[in-house]
């Protein structure tokens, strides 16, 4: 197949102008000060918008207890 009407570089660039990669927006956690993505729970402390949504300490304790139980066998 042969291209019948070729587009100029400017026309192609204008069409692709919205293809640029956008920077990710990071915020700081109000509780611990760690950087995280917008609208997500802090992966270090489990807080979101100043509220404790996920108890990270309980998760760590549970995994340590499980590891201790399996190593005792």
N, C-alpha and C positions, 0 to 999 in steps of 0.2 A: 504494500500500500504506500502511496505517496501522499505526503502532507500537502493539502491543497492551499490552505491559507496559514502561513506561518505567523506565529505571534512574536513580537519583538521581546527583547530581554526585559524592557520596562514593563510591558503588559504582564509577562510571567511573574516578575517580582511583585507587582501590585497584587496579583492573585494570591501569591504565597506570603503576603505580609503578615498574616495572622498565624503562620506556622512557627514563629519564633518561640523558643522555650522561655517560659516565665519563671521567675525566681519563686521558690517556696517561701511562704510567709511563716516566720517563726515567732512565737511569743515566749515570755518567761513565766514560769509557774509562780503563782502568788504565794504558795506555801514553801517550796524548797529553792526556787530561783533557777531551776534547770530549764534549758531550752527545749521546746516541743512544738509540734505542728498546731495550727489553729484548730479549734473545735475538737480536740482530742484529750483524753485523760492523760495526765502526767505519768510516764512509765516508771518513774522513780518513787513517787510518793502516793499516787493513786487519787490525787485531787483534781477536780474540774470545777472551774468558776468558784473557787473558795470553799467547795464542799468535798468531803471525803466520800468518793464514789466507790472505790475499791480498796479494801484493807490489804495493803502490800505486806505489812508486817506479819499478818496471819498466814499469808501464802508462803512467805519465807520460812516461818516456823514449821509449817506443815511439811514443806519439802525437806527440811533438815531432819525432822522426826522420821520421815519415810526413809531417808538415806541412812539414818542411824539404825533403824529397824532392819533394813536389808543387810547392813554390814555386821549386825549381831548374829545373823544366822550362820 
